[in-house]
Amino acid sequence: MSINANEIICSIEADYLKDEETLPAIYVGDTIKVGVRIKEGGKERIQPYEGTVIAMRHGGINQTITVRRIFQGIGVERVFLLHSPRIADIKIIRRGKVRRAKLYYLRDRVGKATRIKQRFDRAIKQKTTAKAK
């Protein structure tokens, strides 16, 4: 009985993956709000980061999303590891209708040219989790 390395890695990753109930279905082009846990001194708070998903990479436990927003006239992008303990929650604000897997062309655009059409055929299902502290 021999188990190959890939099966061992998949079984270990399955233990660390967040439940499918806690993560909504995220697509490129969606506008989302990510709650990021930030430690300041001895306190911890959740800071929202709202923007457009311009890229998704990898899969499984290494899955990341790149979220872009405009802050004080400057484009800011952040890469989030979806299964990280620093991610408190993810809320989908609106669905975007795009025809590309990566939206890097938005980096060169300014103002109204960065708008993405809204998509209505995918429902926004908010899956909330109540964690007791």
N, C-alpha and C positions, 0 to 999 in steps of 0.2 A: 504494500500500500504506500504509494508515493504521492505526495501532494506537491504540485509545482509552486514556485515562488509567487506567481501571480495570484493564485487562489488564496494563499496565506495573506498577502497584502490586501486583497479585496475583503477578506473576512475581518481583518483588523480595522480597515477604514470604515466598514459598516457600523462598527461600534461607536465611532466618533462622528458620524454624519448626523446632522440635525434631522429631526423628524420632518417628513414631508408636510405635516400639518402646520409647522411653524414657518416654512418658507412658501410664499406664493409663487405662482408661475411667472417668471420674469422673462421678458423678451427684449431684444434690441429695439430701441425707439421709445420704450416706455418712460414715462416720467414717474420717478419713485422718490420716496422719502425714507432714508436709512437712518435708524436710530443708533448712534455710535456711543458706546460707553467710554467716558473719559474720567480718569482719576486725577483729582486735584487735591494734593495733600492727603488727608485721610478720608476725604469724601469722594463719592462716585456719583456722576450725573450722566444723563443721556442727552446728547446733542444731536438734533436733527440735521441731516444733510440732504437737501432736495436738488435733484437734477435729472438729466436725461441719460439713459443707458446708451453708451455709444459702442460698447464692445463687451463680449462675453468670451472667456477663455477657459480652457482645460475642462475637466469633468471630475465627478466624484468629490473627494474631500478637498481637492486643489482648485475647485471652481472659483473663478473670480469674475467680477463685473467692473467695468470702468464707467464712472458716473461723471458727467460734465455739467457744470453750471457757470453762470456769469456772476461774478462777485465784484462790485464796484467797477464795472466796465472791463474787467479782466477775466478771461476764461480760466477756470480752475478745474482740473480733473483729479479724481481720486480713484484708486483701485481698492476694491473691498474683497476680502476673502469671505465668501458667503457662509462658510461653516465655522468662522472664527467666534470665539466667546466674546469678542468686543462688539459684535453686531447684536444689538438688543432686539430690534424688530425691523421689518421692511414693509412699507405700505405702498401700494400702487395708487398713484394719483390719477393717471390717465394712460390709455393705451395709444401707442403711436403706429401709424401706417407707413412702413418703410420697405424698400426693396433691396436692401443691402444687409450683409451680416456685420459689417463694421462701418460706423458712421464717422470716420476720421475726416471726411470732407467738411464737417461742421466746424472744424477748427479754423478754416479759412473764411468763414462767413461771419457777418456781423448783423446785429439787429433782427429785423423781421425775416431776413433770409435764413435764419436758423430755425424757423418754425417747422414743426412736423405735423402733418394731418392727423386727426384723431381717428382711431379705429374703433368701430362699434360692434364688430362681430365676435370679439373676445370679451367675455365678462370679467369684471373686476371682482374677484373673490378675495375678501379680506379674511385671513385666518388669524385669529388672535389667540394668544396664549396668556393665561393669567398665572403669573408666578408669585407665590407667596414668599415674603421675606421675613 
